[in-house]
Amino acid sequence: MTGAPTVSALRISREEMSILIRGATIDVAPHHHHALQIAVALRTPFHLSCAGDDLALEGAIVAPGTPHRLDSRGGEVAVLLVEPELAAAREAMARLLGGKAFAPLPMEEMRQLRAVCLGDGTPSHAHMLGLLAPGTRDMPERDPRIAALQERLRALPEKRASLGAIAAEMGLSESRLTHLFKEETGVSFRRYLLWLRLGDAMARALAGASLTDAAHATGFADSAHLSRTCREMFGINPLSVARNSRFVQAGKRDVS
């Protein structure tokens, strides 16, 4: 990346536990986030800086919480961000990452993902993830208490919750719930809520809300707090995303 982070002609679709970003240009600052990231070059290779490597790739999978930087070098790219607690996401990580920070996508899966992204309409996120997780691997069961808690948190309008109050409801100490949540999700309770709030805020901004209104509606102190969080988790200023993006619905025909 030679200058300021840039994006252009972004198309963003959101499902309950995933976000798909497709852009003619995606060049972002180093960042890290809760999501499992799957990136596919749609025309020409992108460059990924991660774990001390700087590689030209046609497809890559990046583990949650891994600092990285993606530069499409002017080529169109699709980036799928998925909550890693999904069974298919856990299978994809076990199958393709094996504990590594990132890995190139196998050629066949990369070609299939590219074909889906270049087809008519906005791709189903579940279908894309399913191409990387064919269901042949037995995955360990998740703690149902944490799975239920995540569903509850995703349903909160402002994504605000008291860890102490929730721990008392679940019959756990606050320290035990803190440890259990991190063990199950790979991220702290607070940072998970921040990730959810950011997704909601960006959806509101893309729907036409001002950054200030989007921030206040989703539990951020102000637009500056929202901007800092977006830069940290996505590597780009949210105003730039809002100005250069349009929101499309997954599974619907996308007429450009």
Accessible surface in RSA format (square Angstrom, percent):
REM  Atomic radii and reference values for relative SASA: ProtOr
REM  Chains: A
REM  Algorithm: Lee & Richards
REM  Probe-radius: 1.40
REM  Slices: 20
REM RES _ NUM      All-atoms   Total-Side   Main-Chain    Non-polar    All polar
REM                ABS   REL    ABS   REL    ABS   REL    ABS   REL    ABS   REL
RES MET A   1    54.34  28.1  20.64  13.7  33.71  80.3  21.22  18.0  33.12  43.9
RES THR A   2   151.64 107.9 111.36 112.9  40.28  96.0  86.22 115.8  65.42  98.9
RES GLY A   3    47.00  58.0   0.00   N/A  47.00  58.0  36.88 101.2  10.12  22.7
RES ALA A   4    77.61  71.4  56.95  87.9  20.65  47.0  63.61  89.6  14.00  37.1
RES PRO A   5    47.86  34.9  36.22  33.0  11.64  42.3  36.22  29.9  11.64  72.3
RES THR A   6    65.38  46.5  63.26  64.1   2.11   5.0  58.14  78.1   7.23  10.9
RES VAL A   7    12.45   8.2   3.24   2.9   9.21  22.2   3.43   3.0   9.02  24.5
RES SER A   8    39.18  33.1  39.18  52.3   0.00   0.0  33.63  71.6   5.54   7.8
RES ALA A   9    67.51  62.1  42.22  65.2  25.29  57.5  57.93  81.6   9.59  25.4
RES LEU A  10     6.85   3.8   4.67   3.3   2.18   5.5   4.67   3.3   2.18   5.9
RES ARG A  11    47.75  20.0  46.21  23.6   1.55   3.7   8.71  11.9  39.04  23.7
RES ILE A  12    11.87   6.8  11.87   8.8   0.00   0.0  11.87   8.6   0.00   0.0
RES SER A  13     0.93   0.8   0.71   0.9   0.23   0.5   0.25   0.5   0.68   1.0
RES ARG A  14    76.36  32.1  56.11  28.6  20.25  48.2  17.19  23.5  59.17  35.9
RES GLU A  15    53.21  30.5  42.96  32.5  10.25  24.4  30.51  59.0  22.70  18.5
RES GLU A  16   132.66  76.2 102.97  77.9  29.69  70.7  49.99  96.7  82.67  67.5
RES MET A  17    29.09  15.1  24.40  16.1   4.69  11.2  13.92  11.8  15.16  20.1
RES SER A  18    12.05  10.2   6.26   8.3   5.79  13.3   5.65  12.0   6.39   9.0
RES ILE A  19    18.88  10.7  18.88  14.1   0.00   0.0  18.88  13.6   0.00   0.0
RES LEU A  20     1.23   0.7   1.08   0.8   0.15   0.4   1.08   0.8   0.15   0.4
RES ILE A  21    27.39  15.6  27.39  20.4   0.00   0.0  27.39  19.7   0.00   0.0
RES ARG A  22     7.88   3.3   7.54   3.8   0.34   0.8   0.34   0.5   7.54   4.6
RES GLY A  23     0.89   1.1   0.00   N/A   0.89   1.1   0.89   2.4   0.00   0.0
RES ALA A  24    43.24  39.8  40.02  61.8   3.22   7.3  40.71  57.3   2.53   6.7
RES THR A  25    36.00  25.6  36.00  36.5   0.00   0.0  19.37  26.0  16.63  25.1
RES ILE A  26    11.90   6.8  11.90   8.9   0.00   0.0  11.90   8.6   0.00   0.0
RES ASP A  27    17.34  12.1  17.34  17.3   0.00   0.0   1.81   4.3  15.54  15.5
RES VAL A  28     9.64   6.3   9.64   8.7   0.00   0.0   9.64   8.4   0.00   0.0
RES ALA A  29    26.44  24.3  26.44  40.8   0.00   0.0  26.44  37.2   0.00   0.0
RES PRO A  30    88.35  64.4  71.55  65.2  16.79  61.0  71.77  59.3  16.58 103.0
RES HIS A  31    13.68   7.5   8.00   5.6   5.68  14.5   7.12   7.3   6.56   7.6
RES HIS A  32    61.40  33.6  61.40  42.7   0.00   0.0  37.45  38.6  23.95  27.9
RES HIS A  33     5.12   2.8   3.42   2.4   1.70   4.3   3.81   3.9   1.32   1.5
RES HIS A  34     5.86   3.2   1.56   1.1   4.30  11.0   4.26   4.4   1.60   1.9
RES ALA A  35     0.26   0.2   0.00   0.0   0.26   0.6   0.00   0.0   0.26   0.7
RES LEU A  36     0.00   0.0   0.00   0.0   0.00   0.0   0.00   0.0   0.00   0.0
RES GLN A  37     5.89   3.3   5.89   4.3   0.00   0.0   0.10   0.2   5.79   4.4
RES ILE A  38     2.03   1.2   1.08   0.8   0.95   2.3   1.08   0.8   0.95   2.6
RES ALA A  39     1.00   0.9   1.00   1.5   0.00   0.0   1.00   1.4   0.00   0.0
RES VAL A  40     0.77   0.5   0.77   0.7   0.00   0.0   0.77   0.7   0.00   0.0
RES ALA A  41     0.39   0.4   0.39   0.6   0.00   0.0   0.39   0.5   0.00   0.0
RES LEU A  42     4.88   2.7   0.71   0.5   4.17  10.5   0.71   0.5   4.17  11.2
RES ARG A  43   159.64  67.0 127.60  65.0  32.04  76.3  48.83  66.7 110.81  67.2
RES THR A  44    73.54  52.3  70.71  71.7   2.83   6.7  64.28  86.3   9.26  14.0
RES PRO A  45    62.76  45.7  56.91  51.9   5.85  21.3  56.91  47.0   5.85  36.4
RES PHE A  46     1.04   0.5   1.04   0.6   0.00   0.0   1.04   0.6   0.00   0.0
RES HIS A  47    49.00  26.8  47.78  33.2   1.21   3.1  30.41  31.3  18.58  21.6
RES LEU A  48     2.30   1.3   1.02   0.7   1.28   3.2   1.02   0.7   1.28   3.4
RES SER A  49    26.95  22.8  24.40  32.6   2.55   5.9  21.14  45.0   5.80   8.1
RES CYS A  50     5.46   4.1   0.03   0.0   5.44  12.8   3.77   9.5   1.70   1.8
RES ALA A  51    70.01  64.4  23.83  36.8  46.18 105.0  43.84  61.7  26.17  69.3
RES GLY A  52    88.14 108.7   0.00   N/A  88.14 108.7  44.36 121.7  43.78  98.0
RES ASP A  53    67.35  47.2  61.45  61.2   5.90  14.0   5.05  11.9  62.30  62.1
RES ASP A  54    87.90  61.6  60.40  60.1  27.49  65.0  28.79  67.8  59.10  58.9
RES LEU A  55    68.71  38.3  66.71  47.7   2.00   5.0  68.71  48.3   0.00   0.0
RES ALA A  56    60.47  55.6  33.62  51.9  26.85  61.1  33.62  47.4  26.85  71.1
RES LEU A  57    21.84  12.2  18.42  13.2   3.42   8.6  21.84  15.3   0.00   0.0
RES GLU A  58    66.48  38.2  61.44  46.5   5.04  12.0  15.40  29.8  51.09  41.7
RES GLY A  59     3.85   4.7   0.00   N/A   3.85   4.7   0.01   0.0   3.83   8.6
RES ALA A  60     0.36   0.3   0.32   0.5   0.04   0.1   0.32   0.5   0.04   0.1
RES ILE A  61     0.00   0.0   0.00   0.0   0.00   0.0   0.00   0.0   0.00   0.0
RES VAL A  62     1.57   1.0   1.46   1.3   0.12   0.3   1.46   1.3   0.12   0.3
RES ALA A  63    19.29  17.7  16.92  26.1   2.37   5.4  16.92  23.8   2.37   6.3
RES PRO A  64    41.73  30.4  23.10  21.1  18.63  67.7  23.79  19.6  17.94 111.5
RES GLY A  65    44.11  54.4   0.00   N/A  44.11  54.4  24.23  66.5  19.88  44.5
RES THR A  66    16.33  11.6  12.77  12.9   3.56   8.5   8.00  10.8   8.33  12.6
RES PRO A  67    86.48  63.0  81.93  74.7   4.55  16.5  82.32  68.0   4.16  25.9
RES HIS A  68     5.71   3.1   1.44   1.0   4.27  10.9   5.29   5.5   0.42   0.5
RES ARG A  69    53.35  22.4  52.66  26.8   0.69   1.6   2.14   2.9  51.21  31.0
RES LEU A  70     3.49   1.9   3.49   2.5   0.00   0.0   3.49   2.5   0.00   0.0
RES ASP A  71    12.38   8.7  12.27  12.2   0.12   0.3   1.86   4.4  10.52  10.5
RES SER A  72     1.18   1.0   0.72   1.0   0.46   1.1   0.71   1.5   0.46   0.6
RES ARG A  73   127.75  53.6  93.56  47.7  34.19  81.4  47.96  65.5  79.79  48.4
RES GLY A  74    56.84  70.1   0.00   N/A  56.84  70.1  26.02  71.4  30.82  69.0
RES GLY A  75     9.69  12.0   0.00   N/A   9.69  12.0   9.29  25.5   0.40   0.9
RES GLU A  76    36.68  21.1  32.92  24.9   3.76   9.0   9.18  17.8  27.50  22.5
RES VAL A  77     0.51   0.3   0.51   0.5   0.00   0.0   0.51   0.4   0.00   0.0
RES ALA A  78     0.99   0.9   0.22   0.3   0.77   1.8   0.33   0.5   0.67   1.8
RES VAL A  79    10.33   6.8  10.33   9.3   0.00   0.0  10.33   9.0   0.00   0.0
RES LEU A  80     1.07   0.6   0.79   0.6   0.28   0.7   0.79   0.6   0.28   0.8
RES LEU A  81     4.21   2.3   3.32   2.4   0.89   2.2   3.32   2.3   0.89   2.4
RES VAL A  82     1.46   1.0   1.36   1.2   0.10   0.2   1.46   1.3   0.00   0.0
RES GLU A  83     6.28   3.6   5.91   4.5   0.37   0.9   2.16   4.2   4.11   3.4
RES PRO A  84     6.69   4.9   5.30   4.8   1.40   5.1   5.64   4.7   1.05   6.5
RES GLU A  85     7.05   4.0   1.91   1.4   5.14  12.2   3.30   6.4   3.75   3.1
RES LEU A  86    58.22  32.4  55.17  39.5   3.04   7.6  58.22  40.9   0.00   0.0
RES ALA A  87    61.45  56.5  54.42  84.0   7.03  16.0  54.71  77.0   6.74  17.9
RES ALA A  88    34.20  31.4  28.13  43.4   6.07  13.8  31.41  44.2   2.79   7.4
RES ALA A  89     0.00   0.0   0.00   0.0   0.00   0.0   0.00   0.0   0.00   0.0
RES ARG A  90    47.68  20.0  45.21  23.0   2.47   5.9  25.76  35.2  21.92  13.3
RES GLU A  91     9.74   5.6   9.74   7.4   0.00   0.0   0.15   0.3   9.59   7.8
RES ALA A  92     0.00   0.0   0.00   0.0   0.00   0.0   0.00   0.0   0.00   0.0
RES MET A  93    40.14  20.8  38.42  25.4   1.72   4.1  29.16  24.8  10.98  14.5
RES ALA A  94    39.96  36.7  19.62  30.3  20.33  46.3  29.70  41.8  10.26  27.2
RES ARG A  95    84.15  35.3  58.56  29.9  25.58  60.9  16.12  22.0  68.02  41.2
RES LEU A  96    21.87  12.2  10.14   7.3  11.72  29.5  13.51   9.5   8.36  22.5
RES LEU A  97     4.88   2.7   4.58   3.3   0.31   0.8   4.88   3.4   0.00   0.0
RES GLY A  98    61.89  76.3   0.00   N/A  61.89  76.3  32.13  88.2  29.76  66.7
RES GLY A  99    83.43 102.9   0.00   N/A  83.43 102.9  42.26 116.0  41.17  92.2
RES LYS A 100   115.24  56.2 105.62  64.8   9.62  22.9  82.45  74.2  32.79  34.9
RES ALA A 101    35.49  32.6  23.26  35.9  12.23  27.8  27.93  39.3   7.55  20.0
RES PHE A 102    22.13  11.1  15.84   9.8   6.29  16.4  15.84   9.6   6.29  18.0
RES ALA A 103     6.87   6.3   6.50  10.0   0.37   0.9   6.87   9.7   0.00   0.0
RES PRO A 104    76.96  56.1  66.45  60.6  10.52  38.2  66.45  54.9  10.52  65.4
RES LEU A 105    14.52   8.1   0.00   0.0  14.52  36.5   0.06   0.0  14.46  38.9
RES PRO A 106    52.00  37.9  39.87  36.3  12.13  44.1  51.98  42.9   0.02   0.1
RES MET A 107    98.96  51.3  90.36  59.8   8.61  20.5  88.01  74.8  10.95  14.5
RES GLU A 108    99.54  57.1  96.45  73.0   3.09   7.4  50.90  98.5  48.64  39.7
RES GLU A 109    17.38  10.0  17.38  13.1   0.00   0.0   4.51   8.7  12.87  10.5
RES MET A 110     3.46   1.8   3.46   2.3   0.00   0.0   3.46   2.9   0.00   0.0
RES ARG A 111   138.21  58.0 132.57  67.6   5.65  13.4  37.82  51.7 100.40  60.8
RES GLN A 112    68.59  38.4  63.44  46.4   5.14  12.2  22.22  47.3  46.36  35.2
RES LEU A 113     0.89   0.5   0.89   0.6   0.00   0.0   0.89   0.6   0.00   0.0
RES ARG A 114    52.45  22.0  52.45  26.7   0.00   0.0  19.51  26.7  32.95  20.0
RES ALA A 115    65.79  60.5  49.50  76.4  16.29  37.1  57.47  80.9   8.31  22.0
RES VAL A 116    36.10  23.8  24.05  21.8  12.05  29.0  31.32  27.2   4.78  13.0
RES CYS A 117     2.63   2.0   0.00   0.0   2.63   6.2   0.00   0.0   2.63   2.8
RES LEU A 118    73.72  41.1  42.13  30.1  31.60  79.4  45.42  31.9  28.30  76.2
RES GLY A 119    37.86  46.7   0.00   N/A  37.86  46.7  28.10  77.1   9.75  21.8
RES ASP A 120   125.95  88.2  90.44  90.0  35.50  84.0  24.04  56.6 101.90 101.6
RES GLY A 121    12.54  15.5   0.00   N/A  12.54  15.5   7.33  20.1   5.22  11.7
RES THR A 122     6.58   4.7   1.02   1.0   5.57  13.3   0.60   0.8   5.98   9.0
RES PRO A 123     9.11   6.6   0.20   0.2   8.91  32.4   9.11   7.5   0.00   0.0
RES SER A 124    44.55  37.6  39.26  52.4   5.29  12.2  27.80  59.2  16.75  23.5
RES HIS A 125     4.02   2.2   3.04   2.1   0.97   2.5   3.48   3.6   0.54   0.6
RES ALA A 126    73.63  67.7  56.96  87.9  16.67  37.9  64.75  91.2   8.88  23.5
RES HIS A 127    96.30  52.6  87.53  60.8   8.78  22.4  62.51  64.4  33.79  39.3
RES MET A 128     1.96   1.0   1.75   1.2   0.21   0.5   1.85   1.6   0.11   0.1
RES LEU A 129     7.87   4.4   7.87   5.6   0.00   0.0   7.87   5.5   0.00   0.0
RES GLY A 130    32.18  39.7   0.00   N/A  32.18  39.7  23.78  65.3   8.40  18.8
RES LEU A 131    41.42  23.1  29.05  20.8  12.36  31.1  32.82  23.0   8.60  23.1
RES LEU A 132     0.08   0.0   0.08   0.1   0.00   0.0   0.08   0.1   0.00   0.0
RES ALA A 133    10.90  10.0   0.17   0.3  10.73  24.4   0.17   0.2  10.73  28.4
RES PRO A 134    79.57  58.0  44.80  40.8  34.77 126.4  53.64  44.3  25.94 161.2
RES GLY A 135    57.82  71.3   0.00   N/A  57.82  71.3  25.61  70.3  32.21  72.1
RES THR A 136   117.80  83.8  80.90  82.0  36.90  87.9  71.52  96.1  46.27  70.0
RES ARG A 137   111.18  46.7  96.49  49.2  14.69  35.0  24.31  33.2  86.87  52.6
RES ASP A 138   144.94 101.5 118.97 118.4  25.97  61.4  39.50  93.0 105.44 105.2
RES MET A 139    49.81  25.8  26.57  17.6  23.24  55.3  26.26  22.3  23.55  31.2
RES PRO A 140    98.12  71.5  84.78  77.3  13.34  48.5  97.04  80.1   1.08   6.7
RES GLU A 141   167.72  96.3 139.55 105.6  28.18  67.1  63.65 123.1 104.08  85.0
RES ARG A 142    44.56  18.7  31.23  15.9  13.33  31.7  20.05  27.4  24.51  14.9
RES ASP A 143    23.69  16.6  16.37  16.3   7.32  17.3  11.11  26.2  12.57  12.5
RES PRO A 144   102.56  74.7  94.41  86.1   8.14  29.6  99.07  81.8   3.48  21.6
RES ARG A 145   102.95  43.2  95.29  48.6   7.66  18.2  51.76  70.7  51.19  31.0
RES ILE A 146     0.00   0.0   0.00   0.0   0.00   0.0   0.00   0.0   0.00   0.0
RES ALA A 147    29.55  27.2  27.22  42.0   2.33   5.3  28.29  39.8   1.26   3.3
RES ALA A 148    59.66  54.9  50.58  78.1   9.08  20.7  54.46  76.7   5.21  13.8
RES LEU A 149     6.73   3.7   2.70   1.9   4.03  10.1   6.32   4.4   0.41   1.1
RES GLN A 150     1.78   1.0   1.78   1.3   0.00   0.0   1.45   3.1   0.32   0.2
RES GLU A 151   108.88  62.5 101.73  77.0   7.16  17.0  22.56  43.6  86.33  70.5
RES ARG A 152   105.36  44.2  95.99  48.9   9.37  22.3  46.23  63.2  59.12  35.8
RES LEU A 153     0.06   0.0   0.06   0.0   0.00   0.0   0.06   0.0   0.00   0.0
RES ARG A 154    36.34  15.3  21.89  11.2  14.46  34.4  11.09  15.2  25.25  15.3
RES ALA A 155    82.78  76.1  50.47  77.9  32.31  73.5  61.55  86.7  21.23  56.2
RES LEU A 156    47.26  26.3  46.77  33.5   0.49   1.2  47.03  33.0   0.23   0.6
RES PRO A 157   106.85  77.9  92.35  84.2  14.50  52.7 103.44  85.4   3.40  21.1
RES GLU A 158    81.07  46.5  78.96  59.7   2.11   5.0  20.65  39.9  60.42  49.3
RES LYS A 159    12.31   6.0  12.15   7.5   0.16   0.4   3.47   3.1   8.84   9.4
RES ARG A 160   136.26  57.2 119.04  60.7  17.21  41.0  46.00  62.9  90.26  54.7
RES ALA A 161    36.68  33.7   5.67   8.7  31.01  70.5  17.55  24.7  19.13  50.7
RES SER A 162    65.89  55.7  50.37  67.2  15.51  35.7  40.89  87.1  25.00  35.0
RES LEU A 163    33.94  18.9  28.86  20.6   5.08  12.8  28.86  20.3   5.08  13.7
RES GLY A 164    29.39  36.2   0.00   N/A  29.39  36.2  19.61  53.8   9.78  21.9
RES ALA A 165    52.91  48.6  41.19  63.6  11.71  26.6  49.45  69.6   3.46   9.2
RES ILE A 166     3.98   2.3   3.98   3.0   0.00   0.0   3.98   2.9   0.00   0.0
RES ALA A 167     1.75   1.6   1.75   2.7   0.00   0.0   1.75   2.5   0.00   0.0
RES ALA A 168    78.02  71.7  50.72  78.3  27.30  62.1  59.98  84.5  18.05  47.8
RES GLU A 169   116.83  67.1  75.53  57.1  41.30  98.3  46.67  90.3  70.16  57.3
RES MET A 170    49.60  25.7  22.32  14.8  27.28  65.0  29.92  25.4  19.68  26.1
RES GLY A 171    67.62  83.4   0.00   N/A  67.62  83.4  37.60 103.2  30.01  67.2
RES LEU A 172    34.06  19.0  20.66  14.8  13.40  33.7  25.83  18.1   8.24  22.2
RES SER A 173    64.65  54.6  47.19  63.0  17.47  40.2  51.04 108.7  13.61  19.1
RES GLU A 174    93.55  53.7  86.45  65.4   7.10  16.9  25.38  49.1  68.18  55.7
RES SER A 175    85.62  72.3  71.96  96.0  13.66  31.5  54.67 116.4  30.95  43.4
RES ARG A 176   101.90  42.8  97.64  49.8   4.26  10.1  41.03  56.1  60.87  36.9
RES LEU A 177     0.00   0.0   0.00   0.0   0.00   0.0   0.00   0.0   0.00   0.0
RES THR A 178    55.79  39.7  55.71  56.5   0.09   0.2  51.00  68.5   4.79   7.2
RES HIS A 179   102.13  55.8  96.60  67.1   5.53  14.2  64.50  66.5  37.63  43.8
RES LEU A 180     6.13   3.4   6.13   4.4   0.00   0.0   6.13   4.3   0.00   0.0
RES PHE A 181     0.00   0.0   0.00   0.0   0.00   0.0   0.00   0.0   0.00   0.0
RES LYS A 182   106.04  51.7 103.24  63.3   2.80   6.7  52.13  46.9  53.91  57.4
RES GLU A 183   113.34  65.1  78.83  59.6  34.51  82.2  39.53  76.5  73.80  60.3
RES GLU A 184    49.90  28.6  28.45  21.5  21.46  51.1   3.41   6.6  46.49  38.0
RES THR A 185     9.07   6.4   0.00   0.0   9.07  21.6   2.52   3.4   6.54   9.9
RES GLY A 186    56.74  70.0   0.00   N/A  56.74  70.0  31.08  85.3  25.66  57.5
RES VAL A 187    11.78   7.8  10.34   9.4   1.44   3.5  11.78  10.2   0.00   0.0
RES SER A 188    45.22  38.2  42.91  57.3   2.31   5.3  34.75  74.0  10.47  14.7
RES PHE A 189    12.12   6.1  11.29   7.0   0.83   2.2  11.29   6.8   0.83   2.4
RES ARG A 190   177.03  74.3 173.50  88.4   3.53   8.4  71.09  97.2 105.94  64.2
RES ARG A 191    45.97  19.3  45.93  23.4   0.04   0.1  26.19  35.8  19.78  12.0
RES TYR A 192     0.00   0.0   0.00   0.0   0.00   0.0   0.00   0.0   0.00   0.0
RES LEU A 193    10.61   5.9  10.61   7.6   0.00   0.0  10.61   7.5   0.00   0.0
RES LEU A 194    13.82   7.7  13.82   9.9   0.00   0.0  13.82   9.7   0.00   0.0
RES TRP A 195    16.35   6.6  14.09   6.8   2.27   5.3   8.10   4.3   8.25  13.4
RES LEU A 196     7.50   4.2   6.28   4.5   1.22   3.1   7.50   5.3   0.00   0.0
RES ARG A 197    28.00  11.8  28.00  14.3   0.00   0.0   0.00   0.0  28.00  17.0
RES LEU A 198     0.33   0.2   0.33   0.2   0.00   0.0   0.33   0.2   0.00   0.0
RES GLY A 199     7.12   8.8   0.00   N/A   7.12   8.8   4.51  12.4   2.60   5.8
RES ASP A 200    21.79  15.3  19.97  19.9   1.82   4.3   7.91  18.6  13.88  13.8
RES ALA A 201     0.00   0.0   0.00   0.0   0.00   0.0   0.00   0.0   0.00   0.0
RES MET A 202    14.71   7.6  14.71   9.7   0.00   0.0  14.71  12.5   0.00   0.0
RES ALA A 203    25.50  23.4  19.09  29.5   6.41  14.6  20.89  29.4   4.62  12.2
RES ARG A 204   108.20  45.4 103.85  52.9   4.35  10.4  21.97  30.0  86.23  52.3
RES ALA A 205     7.51   6.9   0.46   0.7   7.06  16.1   0.46   0.6   7.06  18.7
RES LEU A 206    26.74  14.9   3.30   2.4  23.44  58.9   5.34   3.7  21.40  57.6
RES ALA A 207    89.52  82.3  47.76  73.7  41.75  95.0  57.82  81.4  31.70  84.0
RES GLY A 208    66.52  82.0   0.00   N/A  66.52  82.0  35.86  98.4  30.66  68.7
RES ALA A 209    41.55  38.2  20.39  31.5  21.16  48.1  30.33  42.7  11.22  29.7
RES SER A 210    59.23  50.1  44.27  59.1  14.97  34.5  51.86 110.4   7.38  10.3
RES LEU A 211    27.63  15.4  22.56  16.1   5.08  12.8  22.56  15.8   5.08  13.7
RES THR A 212    63.09  44.9  62.18  63.0   0.92   2.2  37.17  49.9  25.93  39.2
RES ASP A 213    86.82  60.8  82.10  81.7   4.72  11.2  19.27  45.3  67.55  67.4
RES ALA A 214     0.27   0.2   0.00   0.0   0.27   0.6   0.27   0.4   0.00   0.0
RES ALA A 215     0.00   0.0   0.00   0.0   0.00   0.0   0.00   0.0   0.00   0.0
RES HIS A 216    99.21  54.2  83.64  58.1  15.58  39.8  59.08  60.9  40.13  46.7
RES ALA A 217    33.16  30.5  18.85  29.1  14.31  32.5  28.94  40.8   4.22  11.2
RES THR A 218     0.28   0.2   0.28   0.3   0.00   0.0   0.28   0.4   0.00   0.0
RES GLY A 219     5.03   6.2   0.00   N/A   5.03   6.2   3.90  10.7   1.12   2.5
RES PHE A 220     5.73   2.9   0.00   0.0   5.73  14.9   0.00   0.0   5.73  16.4
RES ALA A 221    74.68  68.7  47.42  73.2  27.26  62.0  57.90  81.5  16.78  44.4
RES ASP A 222    63.27  44.3  63.27  63.0   0.00   0.0  22.72  53.5  40.55  40.4
RES SER A 223    35.73  30.2  35.09  46.8   0.64   1.5   5.46  11.6  30.27  42.4
RES ALA A 224    50.83  46.7  43.58  67.3   7.24  16.5  50.26  70.8   0.57   1.5
RES HIS A 225    43.95  24.0  43.95  30.6   0.00   0.0  29.23  30.1  14.72  17.1
RES LEU A 226     0.00   0.0   0.00   0.0   0.00   0.0   0.00   0.0   0.00   0.0
RES SER A 227    14.42  12.2  14.42  19.3   0.00   0.0   6.03  12.8   8.40  11.8
RES ARG A 228   132.79  55.8 126.88  64.7   5.91  14.1  58.38  79.8  74.40  45.1
RES THR A 229     5.37   3.8   4.22   4.3   1.15   2.7   1.17   1.6   4.21   6.4
RES CYS A 230     0.01   0.0   0.01   0.0   0.00   0.0   0.00   0.0   0.01   0.0
RES ARG A 231   105.66  44.4 100.86  51.4   4.81  11.4  45.53  62.2  60.14  36.4
RES GLU A 232    74.99  43.1  64.02  48.4  10.97  26.1  34.80  67.3  40.19  32.8
RES MET A 233     0.00   0.0   0.00   0.0   0.00   0.0   0.00   0.0   0.00   0.0
RES PHE A 234    27.56  13.8  23.65  14.7   3.91  10.2  23.95  14.5   3.62  10.3
RES GLY A 235     1.58   1.9   0.00   N/A   1.58   1.9   0.77   2.1   0.81   1.8
RES ILE A 236     9.36   5.3   8.03   6.0   1.32   3.2   9.36   6.7   0.00   0.0
RES ASN A 237    54.64  37.7  52.25  50.5   2.39   5.8  18.93  45.6  35.71  34.5
RES PRO A 238     0.00   0.0   0.00   0.0   0.00   0.0   0.00   0.0   0.00   0.0
RES LEU A 239    71.11  39.6  71.11  50.9   0.00   0.0  71.11  49.9   0.00   0.0
RES SER A 240    30.30  25.6  25.64  34.2   4.66  10.7  20.42  43.5   9.89  13.8
RES VAL A 241    10.66   7.0  10.66   9.7   0.00   0.0  10.66   9.3   0.00   0.0
RES ALA A 242    30.97  28.5  14.14  21.8  16.83  38.3  14.46  20.4  16.52  43.8
RES ARG A 243   181.31  76.1 143.45  73.1  37.86  90.1  53.76  73.5 127.56  77.3
RES ASN A 244    54.89  37.9  45.71  44.2   9.18  22.1   8.38  20.2  46.51  45.0
RES SER A 245    23.31  19.7   0.00   0.0  23.31  53.7   2.21   4.7  21.09  29.6
RES ARG A 246    97.56  41.0  94.17  48.0   3.39   8.1  61.16  83.6  36.39  22.1
RES PHE A 247    90.00  45.0  64.77  40.1  25.23  65.7  64.77  39.3  25.23  72.2
RES VAL A 248    15.14  10.0  10.19   9.2   4.95  11.9  15.14  13.2   0.00   0.0
RES GLN A 249   113.06  63.2 104.71  76.5   8.35  19.9  32.71  69.6  80.35  60.9
RES ALA A 250    19.42  17.9   4.77   7.4  14.65  33.3   4.91   6.9  14.51  38.4
RES GLY A 251    58.37  72.0   0.00   N/A  58.37  72.0  27.58  75.7  30.79  69.0
RES LYS A 252   117.08  57.1 114.41  70.2   2.68   6.4  58.97  53.1  58.11  61.9
RES ARG A 253   166.54  69.9 135.32  69.0  31.22  74.3  62.11  84.9 104.43  63.3
RES ASP A 254    24.17  16.9   3.81   3.8  20.36  48.1   6.51  15.3  17.66  17.6
RES VAL A 255   115.31  75.9  88.72  80.3  26.59  64.1  92.48  80.4  22.83  61.9
RES SER A 256   116.71  98.6  48.79  65.1  67.92 156.5  74.97 159.6  41.74  58.5
END  Absolute sums over single chains surface
CHAIN  1 A    11348.9       8524.2       2824.7       6338.2       5010.7
END  Absolute sums over all chains
TOTAL         11348.9       8524.2       2824.7       6338.2       5010.7
